[in-house]
Amino acid sequence: MNIEEFRDYCLSKPGVTEEFPFDETTLVFKVGGKMFALTDLEDDFSINLKCEPEKAIELRELYPDSVLPGYHMNKKHWNSIIIDGRIPDKKLYEWTDRSYELVFNGLPKAIKSKL
């Protein structure tokens, strides 16, 4: 996976927007105004994804060199994933899907119905 494929995948999901709320290099993907993924366009390719707390710890243990506590994020709920070919793209897409689902499912019914 490269950054263009990641961007296209995120934007293919219903109701997703992209923006730069922090600076001009941190690309954030949101659904219903809530962040579910982000990446930095200048540093080595990595992504931050939301995750269930137990699963976040499990992934860090399974992939200790590639999955780290979320950089500048709530480390209980977010992982930073280094994209360097060690984790199969299929897994990265699954984790992105789960991050989206967690955020989408937490939205108020009124917002979900609009999406």
C-alpha positions in Angstrom: 0.0 0.0 0.0 1.2 3.5 -0.7 -0.2 6.8 0.4 -2.3 7.3 -2.8 -3.9 3.9 -2.4 -4.6 4.6 1.3 -6.2 8.0 0.5 -8.3 6.6 -2.3 -9.5 3.7 0.0 -10.4 6.1 2.8 -12.3 8.5 0.5 -14.2 5.5 -1.0 -16.1 5.1 2.2 -19.5 6.7 2.7 -19.4 10.2 4.1 -15.7 10.5 4.4 -14.0 13.9 4.1 -10.3 14.9 4.2 -8.7 17.9 5.7 -5.6 19.4 7.2 -6.7 20.6 10.7 -3.4 20.5 12.4 -0.9 21.6 9.8 -0.2 21.5 6.1 1.3 18.0 6.1 -1.0 16.0 8.4 -3.8 14.6 6.3 -6.9 13.6 8.4 -9.8 11.5 7.2 -13.2 12.0 9.0 -16.7 10.6 8.9 -19.4 12.7 10.4 -16.9 15.2 11.5 -15.0 12.7 13.6 -11.4 11.5 12.8 -10.9 7.8 11.9 -7.5 8.0 10.2 -4.6 10.3 9.6 -1.1 10.3 8.0 1.7 12.7 7.5 2.6 13.5 3.9 6.2 14.3 4.6 7.5 11.7 7.0 8.0 8.0 6.3 4.6 6.5 5.5 2.7 5.6 8.6 -1.0 5.8 9.5 -2.9 6.3 12.8 -6.1 4.3 13.2 -8.6 4.0 15.9 -8.9 0.5 17.6 -10.6 -1.2 20.5 -8.2 -1.0 23.5 -7.8 -4.8 23.8 -7.2 -5.1 20.1 -4.7 -2.2 20.1 -2.5 -4.0 22.6 -2.8 -7.3 20.8 -1.7 -5.7 17.5 1.3 -4.0 19.2 2.3 -7.4 20.6 1.9 -9.2 17.2 3.7 -6.5 15.2 6.1 -4.9 17.7 8.2 -3.2 15.0 5.3 -1.9 13.0 2.4 -1.2 15.3 3.0 1.4 18.0 0.9 3.4 20.5 -0.8 6.2 18.6 1.7 9.1 18.1 0.1 12.3 19.6 -3.1 10.3 20.2 -4.9 8.6 23.0 -2.7 5.6 23.2 -5.5 3.4 24.6 -7.6 3.8 21.5 -5.2 4.7 18.7 -2.3 2.8 17.0 0.4 4.2 14.7 1.2 1.8 12.0 4.5 2.0 10.0 3.8 1.1 6.4 7.0 -0.7 5.3 5.7 -3.9 3.7 5.9 -6.0 6.9 2.1 -6.0 7.4 0.0 -7.3 4.5 -2.2 -4.8 2.7 -5.2 -6.9 3.5 -4.6 -6.4 7.2 -4.1 -2.7 6.7 -7.4 -2.4 4.9 -9.2 -4.5 7.6 -7.8 -2.2 10.3 -8.8 0.9 8.3 -12.3 -0.5 7.9 -12.6 -1.2 11.7 -11.4 2.3 12.5 -14.1 3.7 10.2 -16.7 1.5 11.7 -15.8 2.4 15.3 -16.1 6.1 14.6 -19.2 5.7 12.4 -21.0 3.5 15.0 -20.3 6.2 17.6 -22.0 8.9 15.7 -25.5 10.2 16.6 -28.3 8.6 14.7 -29.2 11.9 13.0 -25.7 12.2 11.5 -25.6 8.5 10.5 -28.9 8.8 8.7 -27.5 11.6 6.6 -24.5 9.6 5.6 
